[in-house]
Amino acid sequence: MKQDIHTGNRFATQPVRSTAALRVLHLEDNVLDAELVRSTVESEGYACEVVRADDRQSFLNALKRGPFDVILADHTLPSFDGVAALRIAKDTFLETPFIFVSGTIGEDLAIDCLKAGATDYVLKQRLGRLVPSIRRALIEAKERSERKAAEESLRKQAQLLDLANDSIVVRDLDERISYWNRGAERLFGWRSEEAIGRVMHELVLTEFPRAIDEIRQSFMKNGHWEGEVIRRTKEGRVISVESRWTLQRDRDGMPTSTLEISNDVTERRRLESQFLQAQKMESVGRLASGVAHDFNNLLTVIIGRSYLLMSRMDEDESARKDLDLIQKTAERAAILTRQLLAFSRKQTVAPRLLDVNALIANMDRMLRRLIGEDIEVFSKLGDNLGAVKADPGQIEQVIMNLVVNARDAMPNGGKLTLETANIDLDAKYVWLHAPMSVGPHVMIAISDTGHGMDDVTKDHIFEPFFTTKENGTGLGLSTVYGIIKQSNGNIRVYSEPNVGTTFKVYFPRIDEPGETLQAGEGQQVTGGTETILLVEDEEAVREIVRETLSGQGYVVIEARHGPEALLVAEKYPGTIHLLLTDVVMPAMSGPELAVALTKSHPETKALFMSGYTDYVAIRQGLIEEGSNFLQKPFTQADLARRVRDLLDSESGRKT
């Protein structure tokens, strides 16, 4: 490593016409090229102090001696490159102009550099462009600084509006928020210090009622816009917002920022559309139910006949391929049908008279494995418990989701209690806790000693997509609520911050013996709540796998390739139960990733998937033959079953 510092006019090739000072950081390994660049700049009237670096370490050391007026960089060095230097420089001196000075950069590569944040690029063969480029960059940097000063002044003046009931937001021409009043805090849930500097539409926007381009064009043309937008609050609540935008200008008439004044019209819109929405959903539900009934009959014939004909054919018959395609397409159609029924809440359930105590006992081993060893589990199952009429798989899903919710509320361990009892609800209790129903019930209570919830959180926990978890989907408790309601039950929650939470589920009691399920009967084999790290470089494949697993209840974190996956895993605070990775990827193969991940997450199992044949993958020594390989293409059912089987098994770790 070496570092040269050149100051003054020692190497000037012509008289200096002025004494403008310029402090330059120059990443260049060729000393002669560096001196030529410096002399070119000095020849145009700048008194330069040039700090030269020729590798990564010297570049980092030089940055510590900043700030600099401009950073110049060759694109390619023996052990370092200008793009990497650009990323480092932008993290350190975001506003400092960064100009590539290279003899090897092509037009396409130069455009990529500009997209990455470079100010300009100059070929070494055309150094005459260098000084004009520097001058322009310095002028633009000064303008940005002046604009920020003006915005600061505007922010101070806007403090007078902080007591307004309406949301008042000021954002610059890049859509970044520069002012956020208390009304905005109340409306959107974000504190001022959290919102300022963020992009407005990324922070709270879910969708516009019409195309965003049309809104912006109208706004920039007329200087104002009024309308309604749909936004999402910090807590995940979707609200309708009536907004008025006004374009702010400087003394010269140039646009500087946007003033947005908004108020919440959600309740008004909800009341207007409630009746129409109910009618629409009822119609869709009836239509879906009728179509799905007939369609499933047709699919049953198609799938059955396909399997039957295939069983009668030799492996080499040409028609077998077509029949296989028909069978797979029919299975996909069946999946779509089930999704349609779920959407319309007409999915088929199999209610039975259940012995809830026996069901919980059958789930005991699975629940303890799900919870972990740092949480104590206690059961208080009531004597002579009455039966409930419900689908066993759905009741298991309710219990599992509530137990997982309790586990997540106790990251440092604690106590979880499962309790059942016969309860008779009287009229007074029902009146105080509507919409409960009077009469005999079976109660299932799940209590934890976790961090608890405040009243605001309790008011929203059953809403779809509402979550307080960093990686939560917001569907767990809403699913619980829907299942309970479908089984004519009710659910209550009791919680206090730093004390704990108790969910109490009430099902109508039937004083008859309930069925005792065999272990595992009625369990959702394809579902789970573990965390899966999904690594797949093909976006379309990654999306469908993520949707499949998320739809089954798993927490899915994802990455495009091995190095990114290791970074994601390093930042993820919880346990990663399964690595689901493609075998062949750029930079790092799936097996190599599994080995690297095991060093920091030894508990993580690995499931490999590939478009290559199983034989090729094994022949190349990429993986071991066994149940931890999934051949592409696969159905959603195949994927869910293989993931569940591997998570439940004692094997599957890639060491």
C-alpha positions in Angstrom: 0.0 0.0 0.0 1.2 3.5 -0.7 -0.2 7.0 -0.5 1.0 10.1 -2.2 0.1 13.7 -1.3 0.7 16.5 -3.9 0.0 20.1 -3.1 0.6 23.4 -4.8 1.8 24.0 -8.3 4.9 21.9 -8.3 3.9 19.8 -11.3 1.9 22.6 -13.2 2.4 22.5 -16.9 1.2 26.0 -17.6 0.6 29.2 -15.5 -2.3 29.1 -13.1 -5.0 31.7 -13.9 -6.6 31.7 -10.4 -6.1 30.3 -6.9 -9.3 28.4 -6.3 -8.6 25.7 -3.7 -9.6 22.2 -4.4 -9.2 19.1 -2.2 -9.2 15.9 -4.2 -9.2 12.2 -3.3 -7.8 10.3 -6.3 -8.1 6.5 -6.5 -5.4 5.6 -9.1 -2.6 3.0 -9.1 -0.7 4.5 -12.0 1.5 7.4 -10.7 1.9 9.0 -14.1 -1.8 9.0 -14.8 -2.4 10.5 -11.4 0.1 13.3 -12.0 -1.4 13.9 -15.5 -4.9 14.3 -13.9 -3.6 16.6 -11.2 -1.7 18.8 -13.6 -4.8 19.0 -15.9 -6.9 20.3 -13.0 -4.2 22.7 -11.8 -3.8 24.0 -15.4 -7.4 25.3 -15.2 -6.8 27.5 -12.2 -7.2 25.2 -9.2 -4.7 25.0 -6.3 -5.0 21.3 -5.6 -4.3 19.2 -2.6 -4.4 15.7 -4.0 -4.6 12.6 -1.7 -3.9 9.6 -3.8 -4.9 6.0 -3.0 -4.1 2.9 -5.0 -6.0 0.1 -3.1 -8.9 -0.5 -0.7 -7.0 0.1 2.5 -5.3 3.3 1.4 -8.7 4.5 0.1 -10.3 3.9 3.5 -7.5 5.6 5.3 -7.8 8.6 3.0 -11.5 8.9 3.6 -10.8 9.3 7.3 -8.8 12.5 6.4 -11.8 14.0 4.6 -14.0 15.7 3.7 -13.0 16.2 0.1 -14.4 18.6 -2.6 -14.4 15.8 -5.2 -13.4 12.1 -5.5 -11.8 10.9 -8.7 -11.4 7.1 -9.3 -10.1 4.8 -12.0 -12.6 2.1 -12.7 -10.4 -1.0 -12.5 -7.4 -1.5 -10.2 -5.4 -4.8 -9.6 -7.0 -5.5 -6.2 -9.9 -3.0 -6.0 -12.4 -1.3 -8.3 -14.0 2.0 -8.6 -17.6 0.7 -8.1 -16.7 -0.7 -4.7 -15.0 2.6 -3.9 -18.2 4.5 -5.0 -20.3 2.5 -2.6 -17.9 3.1 0.3 -17.6 6.8 -0.5 -21.4 7.3 -0.7 -21.7 5.7 2.8 -19.1 8.2 4.1 -19.6 11.4 2.1 -23.0 11.1 0.4 -22.9 14.6 -1.1 -19.3 14.6 -2.4 -19.1 14.4 -6.2 -17.6 11.1 -7.5 -16.2 11.1 -11.0 -14.8 8.1 -12.8 -11.6 8.9 -14.7 -10.7 5.7 -16.6 -9.2 4.5 -19.9 -11.2 1.2 -19.9 -14.7 2.2 -19.1 -17.3 1.6 -21.9 -20.5 3.4 -22.5 -22.8 0.7 -21.0 -20.5 0.3 -18.0 -20.4 4.1 -17.6 -24.2 4.3 -17.6 -24.3 1.6 -14.9 -21.8 3.6 -12.8 -24.0 6.7 -13.1 -27.0 4.7 -12.0 -25.0 3.5 -9.0 -24.5 7.1 -7.9 -21.5 8.4 -9.8 -21.6 12.1 -10.7 -19.9 11.7 -14.1 -17.3 9.7 -16.0 -14.3 11.0 -18.1 -12.0 9.0 -20.3 -8.3 9.4 -19.7 -8.0 10.0 -23.5 -10.3 13.0 -23.2 -9.1 14.8 -20.0 -10.3 18.1 -21.5 -13.7 17.1 -20.1 -12.5 16.7 -16.6 -12.3 20.2 -15.3 -15.8 21.2 -16.7 -17.2 18.1 -15.1 -15.6 19.0 -11.8 -17.0 22.6 -12.0 -20.5 21.4 -12.8 -20.4 18.8 -10.0 -19.2 21.5 -7.5 -22.0 23.8 -8.6 -24.6 21.1 -8.2 -23.3 20.2 -4.8 -23.5 23.9 -3.7 -27.1 24.1 -5.0 -28.0 21.0 -3.0 -26.5 22.5 0.1 -28.4 25.7 -0.4 -31.6 23.8 -1.0 -31.2 21.9 2.2 -30.7 25.2 4.0 -33.9 26.5 2.6 -35.7 23.4 3.6 -34.4 23.8 7.1 -35.8 27.3 7.2 -39.1 26.0 6.0 -39.1 23.3 8.6 -38.7 25.9 11.4 -41.5 28.0 10.1 -43.7 24.9 9.8 -43.4 24.3 13.5 -46.2 26.9 13.9 -48.5 24.4 12.2 -47.7 21.6 14.6 -50.9 22.0 16.6 -53.2 21.6 13.7 -55.7 18.7 13.8 -55.0 17.8 10.1 -51.9 15.9 9.0 -49.4 18.4 7.5 -46.5 17.0 5.6 -43.8 18.8 3.6 -41.7 16.7 1.1 -39.0 17.8 -1.3 -39.1 17.2 -5.1 -37.5 13.7 -4.5 -40.5 12.8 -2.3 -38.4 12.8 0.9 -40.2 14.1 3.9 -38.8 17.3 5.5 -41.7 18.1 7.9 -44.2 15.9 9.7 -46.5 17.5 12.2 -48.3 16.0 15.2 -51.4 15.6 13.1 -49.5 13.3 10.8 -48.2 11.4 13.8 -51.7 10.8 15.0 -53.0 9.8 11.5 -50.2 7.6 10.3 -48.6 6.4 13.6 -45.0 7.3 12.7 -43.2 9.8 14.9 -41.6 12.8 13.3 -38.1 11.6 13.8 -39.0 8.3 12.2 -40.7 9.9 9.1 -38.3 12.7 8.2 -35.9 11.7 5.5 -38.1 8.8 4.4 -39.9 8.7 1.0 -43.5 9.5 1.6 -45.1 7.0 -0.8 -42.9 4.2 0.5 -43.7 5.0 4.1 -47.4 5.1 4.1 -48.8 4.5 0.5 -50.6 1.3 -0.4 -52.2 2.3 -3.7 -53.6 5.4 -5.5 -57.2 5.4 -6.7 -55.9 6.2 -10.1 -52.5 5.9 -11.8 -49.7 7.7 -9.9 -48.3 9.2 -13.1 -51.6 10.9 -13.8 -51.6 12.4 -10.3 -48.1 13.7 -10.6 -48.6 15.1 -14.1 -51.7 17.0 -13.0 -50.0 18.2 -9.8 -46.9 19.5 -11.5 -48.9 21.1 -14.3 -51.5 22.9 -12.1 -49.5 23.3 -8.9 -52.1 21.6 -6.8 -54.1 18.4 -6.5 -57.0 17.2 -4.4 -58.2 13.6 -4.1 -58.3 10.5 -2.0 -55.5 8.0 -1.5 -55.3 4.7 0.4 -52.5 4.6 2.9 -51.2 2.1 5.5 -50.4 3.3 9.0 -47.3 2.2 11.0 -49.5 -0.4 12.8 -50.6 -1.8 9.4 -54.1 -0.3 9.5 -55.3 0.6 6.0 -57.0 4.0 5.9 -58.7 6.3 3.4 -57.1 9.7 3.3 -58.5 12.9 1.8 -55.5 14.9 0.7 -54.7 18.4 -0.7 -51.3 18.9 -2.4 -49.8 22.3 -3.0 -46.6 22.9 -4.9 -44.2 25.3 -3.1 -41.9 27.6 -5.2 -39.0 29.9 -4.5 -38.7 33.6 -5.4 -37.8 32.7 -9.0 -40.8 30.5 -9.4 -38.9 27.2 -9.3 -40.6 24.3 -7.5 -39.0 23.5 -4.2 -41.3 21.2 -2.2 -44.8 19.9 -1.8 -47.2 20.7 1.0 -49.7 17.9 1.7 -52.7 18.4 4.1 -54.7 15.3 4.9 -57.5 13.9 7.0 -58.9 10.5 7.7 -62.2 9.6 5.9 -62.0 5.8 6.5 -65.1 5.5 8.7 -67.1 7.6 6.3 -66.1 5.4 3.3 -66.6 2.2 5.3 -70.2 3.2 6.1 -70.9 4.1 2.5 -69.5 0.8 1.1 -70.4 -1.7 3.8 -73.8 -2.7 2.5 -72.6 -3.0 -1.1 -69.6 -5.0 -0.1 -71.6 -7.4 1.9 -73.9 -8.0 -1.1 -71.0 -8.5 -3.4 -69.2 -11.0 -1.2 -72.4 -13.0 -0.6 -72.9 -13.2 -4.4 -69.3 -14.2 -5.0 -69.5 -16.8 -2.3 -72.6 -18.4 -3.8 -71.1 -18.4 -7.3 -67.8 -19.8 -6.1 -69.5 -22.5 -4.1 -71.7 -23.6 -7.0 -69.0 -23.5 -9.6 -66.5 -25.3 -7.4 -68.9 -28.1 -6.6 -69.3 -29.0 -10.3 -65.8 -28.3 -11.2 -64.4 -30.6 -8.5 -66.6 -33.4 -9.9 -65.0 -32.8 -13.3 -61.5 -32.7 -11.9 -62.1 -35.9 -10.0 -62.9 -37.7 -13.2 -59.9 -36.1 -15.0 -57.4 -36.9 -12.4 -58.7 -40.4 -11.7 -58.8 -41.3 -15.4 -55.3 -39.9 -16.0 -53.9 -42.0 -13.2 -55.8 -45.1 -14.5 -54.6 -44.8 -18.1 -51.0 -44.1 -17.0 -50.9 -47.2 -14.9 -51.8 -49.2 -18.0 -49.1 -47.8 -20.2 -45.5 -48.6 -20.7 -42.9 -46.1 -19.6 -41.9 -45.4 -23.3 -45.3 -44.8 -24.7 -45.5 -41.3 -26.2 -49.0 -40.6 -24.9 -47.8 -40.9 -21.3 -46.2 -37.5 -21.4 -49.5 -35.9 -22.5 -51.5 -37.7 -19.8 -48.9 -36.7 -17.2 -49.4 -33.1 -18.3 -53.2 -33.4 -18.1 -52.9 -34.9 -14.6 -50.6 -32.2 -13.3 -52.8 -29.5 -14.9 -55.8 -31.0 -13.2 -54.0 -31.0 -9.9 -53.2 -27.3 -10.3 -56.9 -26.6 -11.2 -57.9 -28.5 -8.0 -55.6 -26.2 -6.0 -57.1 -23.2 -7.6 -60.5 -24.5 -6.7 -59.6 -24.9 -3.0 -58.2 -21.4 -3.0 -61.5 -20.1 -4.5 -63.5 -21.8 -1.8 -61.2 -20.4 0.9 -61.7 -16.9 -0.5 -65.4 -17.3 -0.4 -65.3 -18.9 3.1 -67.1 -21.9 1.6 -64.2 -24.4 2.2 -65.2 -27.9 3.2 -64.9 -28.7 6.9 -65.5 -32.0 8.7 -67.0 -31.2 12.1 -67.0 -34.0 14.6 -67.8 -34.4 18.3 -64.4 -33.9 19.8 -62.8 -34.7 23.1 -60.7 -31.5 23.4 -58.6 -33.0 26.3 -57.6 -35.9 24.1 -56.9 -33.6 21.2 -54.5 -31.5 23.3 -52.9 -34.6 24.7 -52.2 -35.9 21.1 -50.6 -32.5 20.3 -48.4 -32.4 23.4 -45.2 -33.7 21.8 -45.6 -31.4 18.7 -46.3 -28.4 20.8 -43.4 -28.9 23.1 -41.1 -29.3 20.1 -42.6 -26.1 18.6 -42.2 -24.1 21.8 -38.6 -24.9 22.8 -36.9 -25.9 26.0 -36.7 -22.4 27.5 -40.5 -22.3 28.1 -42.2 -24.3 30.8 -45.5 -25.9 29.7 -48.3 -26.7 32.2 -51.6 -28.4 31.4 -54.7 -28.0 33.5 -57.3 -30.1 31.7 -60.7 -30.1 33.3 -62.5 -33.2 34.5 -65.6 -34.6 32.7 -65.1 -32.1 29.9 -68.0 -31.9 27.5 -67.6 -32.4 23.7 -67.5 -29.7 21.0 -68.6 -30.0 17.4 -65.8 -28.8 15.2 -63.2 -29.8 12.6 -60.3 -31.4 14.5 -57.7 -30.0 12.0 -59.0 -26.5 12.4 -59.1 -26.7 16.2 -55.5 -28.0 16.2 -54.6 -25.0 14.0 -56.3 -22.6 16.5 -54.3 -24.1 19.4 -51.0 -24.2 17.4 -51.4 -20.6 16.4 -52.2 -19.4 19.9 -49.2 -21.4 21.3 -46.9 -19.9 18.7 -48.2 -16.5 19.5 -47.4 -17.1 23.2 -44.0 -18.4 22.4 -43.1 -15.3 20.4 -44.2 -13.2 23.4 -41.6 -14.9 25.6 -38.3 -14.6 23.7 -36.3 -15.0 26.9 -38.4 -17.9 28.2 -41.3 -18.1 30.6 -44.4 -20.2 31.4 -47.2 -21.3 29.1 -50.4 -22.9 30.5 -53.0 -24.8 28.6 -56.3 -25.1 30.4 -59.7 -26.5 29.7 -63.0 -26.3 31.6 -66.7 -26.6 31.4 -68.1 -23.0 31.6 -71.7 -21.8 31.9 -72.1 -18.3 30.6 -75.0 -16.3 32.1 -76.8 -13.4 30.6 -74.9 -10.8 32.7 -71.5 -12.0 31.4 -72.8 -12.2 27.8 -74.2 -8.6 28.1 -70.8 -7.4 29.3 -68.8 -9.3 26.8 -70.8 -9.2 23.5 -71.0 -11.0 21.1 -70.9 -14.1 23.4 -73.8 -16.5 23.7 -75.6 -17.7 26.8 -75.4 -21.3 27.8 -72.9 -24.2 28.4 -69.5 -23.9 26.8 -66.1 -25.6 26.7 -63.4 -23.2 27.4 -59.8 -23.6 26.1 -57.4 -21.1 27.7 -53.8 -20.5 26.6 -51.8 -18.2 28.9 -48.3 -16.9 28.8 -46.0 -14.8 31.0 -44.7 -12.7 28.1 -44.5 -9.0 27.4 -48.3 -8.6 27.1 -50.2 -6.0 25.0 -51.6 -2.5 25.6 -55.2 -1.6 24.9 -54.5 -0.2 21.4 -52.8 -3.4 20.3 -55.6 -5.6 21.7 -58.1 -3.6 19.6 -56.4 -4.6 16.4 -54.9 -8.1 16.9 -57.6 -10.0 15.0 -57.5 -7.7 12.0 -55.9 -9.2 8.9 -52.3 -8.1 8.3 -52.0 -6.4 11.6 -48.8 -7.6 13.4 -46.4 -6.4 16.0 -43.7 -8.9 14.9 -40.8 -7.9 12.8 -41.3 -10.8 10.4 -45.0 -11.5 11.1 -47.6 -11.9 8.4 -50.5 -10.6 10.4 -52.6 -13.6 9.4 -52.2 -16.0 12.4 -54.8 -14.4 14.8 -57.2 -13.4 12.1 -57.2 -17.1 10.9 -57.8 -18.1 14.5 -60.8 -15.7 14.7 -62.3 -16.9 11.4 -62.0 -20.6 12.4 -63.6 -20.0 15.8 -66.5 -18.0 14.3 -67.0 -20.7 11.6 -67.4 -23.2 14.5 -69.9 -21.0 16.3 -67.4 -20.1 19.0 -66.0 -16.9 20.5 -62.6 -15.7 21.7 -61.6 -13.3 24.4 -58.2 -11.9 25.2 -56.9 -10.6 28.5 -53.5 -8.9 28.6 -51.4 -6.3 30.4 -48.0 -5.0 29.4 -45.1 -6.8 31.2 -47.6 -9.2 32.8 -48.7 -11.6 30.1 -51.6 -12.6 27.9 -54.5 -15.1 28.1 -56.6 -16.1 25.2 -59.9 -17.8 26.1 -61.8 -19.7 23.4 -65.4 -20.7 24.0 -67.2 -23.4 22.0 -70.8 -24.5 22.6 -70.7 -27.6 24.8 -72.4 -30.8 23.9 -72.9 -33.2 26.8 -72.1 -36.3 24.9 -68.8 -38.3 24.7 -66.4 -36.8 22.2 -64.3 -38.8 19.8 -60.7 -39.5 21.0 -58.5 -38.9 18.0 -55.5 -41.1 17.4 -52.1 -39.3 17.5 -51.7 -37.2 14.4 -55.2 -37.6 13.1 -56.5 -34.4 11.7 -53.2 -32.6 11.8 -52.3 -30.3 9.0 -49.4 -32.1 7.5 -48.6 -29.3 5.1 -48.6 -26.5 7.6 -46.2 -25.0 10.2 -45.0 -21.9 11.8 -41.2 -22.4 11.7 -38.8 -20.0 10.1 -37.5 -20.9 6.6 -34.6 -19.2 4.8 -35.5 -19.4 1.1 -32.6 -18.9 -1.3 -33.4 -18.9 -5.0 -31.9 -16.8 -7.8 -34.9 -17.2 -10.1 -37.4 -14.6 -9.0 -40.5 -16.3 -10.4 -39.6 -19.6 -8.6 -38.7 -17.7 -5.4 -42.0 -15.9 -5.5 -44.2 -19.1 -5.9 -42.2 -21.0 -3.2 -42.5 -18.0 -0.8 -46.2 -17.7 -1.4 -46.7 -21.4 -0.9 -44.8 -21.6 2.4 -46.2 -18.3 3.7 -49.7 -19.5 2.9 -49.0 -22.6 5.0 -48.1 -20.4 8.0 -44.3 -20.5 7.9 -42.2 -17.4 8.5 -40.2 -17.0 5.2 -37.1 -14.9 4.9 -35.5 -14.9 1.5 -32.3 -14.1 -0.5 -31.3 -14.2 -4.1 -28.0 -16.0 -3.6 -25.6 -17.5 -1.1 -23.7 -14.4 0.1 -27.0 -12.4 0.5 -28.4 -15.4 2.4 -25.6 -15.3 4.9 -26.1 -11.6 5.5 -29.9 -12.2 6.0 -29.2 -15.0 8.4 -26.7 -12.9 10.4 -29.3 -10.1 10.9 -32.3 -12.4 11.6 -32.8 -12.4 15.4 -34.6 -15.8 15.8 -34.1 -19.4 15.0 -33.8 -20.5 11.4 -35.4 -23.9 11.3 -34.9 -24.8 7.6 -32.7 -23.7 4.7 -34.6 -24.2 1.4 -32.1 -23.5 -1.3 -31.5 -24.0 -5.0 -28.5 -26.3 -5.7 -26.9 -24.3 -8.6 -26.6 -20.5 -8.0 -24.1 -17.8 -8.9 -21.3 -17.0 -6.4 -22.0 -20.0 -4.1 -23.8 -23.3 -4.5 -26.6 -24.5 -2.3 -24.5 -27.1 -0.5 -21.7 -24.6 0.0 -24.2 -22.2 1.5 -25.5 -25.0 3.8 -22.0 -25.7 5.1 -21.4 -22.0 5.7 -24.7 -21.4 7.4 -24.2 -24.4 9.7 -21.3 -22.7 11.3 -23.5 -20.0 12.8 -26.8 -21.9 12.8 -26.0 -25.5 13.6 -29.7 -26.2 14.3 -30.8 -25.4 10.8 -31.8 -28.3 8.5 -31.4 -28.1 4.8 -33.7 -28.9 1.9 -32.2 -28.6 -1.6 -34.2 -28.0 -4.8 -32.9 -28.1 -8.4 -34.0 -28.1 -12.0 -31.2 -30.6 -12.6 -32.0 -34.3 -12.2 -31.5 -36.0 -8.9 -28.9 -38.2 -10.6 -26.8 -35.3 -11.8 -26.9 -33.5 -8.4 -25.8 -36.7 -6.6 -23.2 -37.7 -9.3 -21.5 -34.3 -8.9 -21.3 -34.7 -5.2 -23.4 -31.7 -4.5 -25.7 -33.3 -2.0 -26.3 -36.7 -0.3 -29.0 -38.9 -1.6 -32.1 -38.9 0.6 -35.1 -36.9 1.6 -33.5 -33.5 1.6 -33.7 -33.0 -2.2 -36.7 -31.7 -4.1 -36.8 -32.1 -7.9 -38.1 -29.2 -10.0 -40.8 -28.9 -11.2 -42.8 -29.7 -8.1 -46.4 -29.1 -7.0 -47.3 -27.0 -4.1 -48.4 -30.0 -2.2 -45.1 -31.8 -2.9 -43.2 -28.8 -1.5 -45.3 -28.4 1.6 -45.2 -32.1 2.4 -41.5 -32.4 1.9 -40.8 -29.3 4.1 -43.1 -30.6 6.8 -41.6 -34.1 6.7 -38.1 -32.7 7.0 -38.9 -30.3 9.8 -40.5 -33.2 11.7 -37.6 -35.6 11.1 -34.5 -36.0 13.2 -32.3 -35.8 10.1 -32.0 -33.2 7.4 -29.0 -31.2 8.7 -26.3 -30.6 6.1 -22.9 -30.7 7.8 
